């Protein structure tokens, strides 16, 4: 479960889907501490499982910006480019964001 939660944090670093409170909850879950159930966290964990999503290699640059390793070139590109390079996944994430903004969910 720890690896799934780490994947969720990596996914959030790219798509910014969680609030800071939800990120704290995920970190507490990783530490094995009790946290209240969170439908959004559970939904995104399921989403990542269904999509079989694996985080790209990521690193922080000297400019303090996050970069991901482009699987085609091997170079590290700005993290914001990830969404542009994965339009179908990004469209699905945007649908989820919109539904959670209005208190619903979609899968």
Secondary structure by P-SEA (a helix, b strand, c coil): caaaaaaaaaaaaacccccaaaaaaaaaaaacccccccaaaaaaaaaaaaacccccccccccccbbbbbcccccccccccccccccaaaaaaaaaaaaaaaaccccc
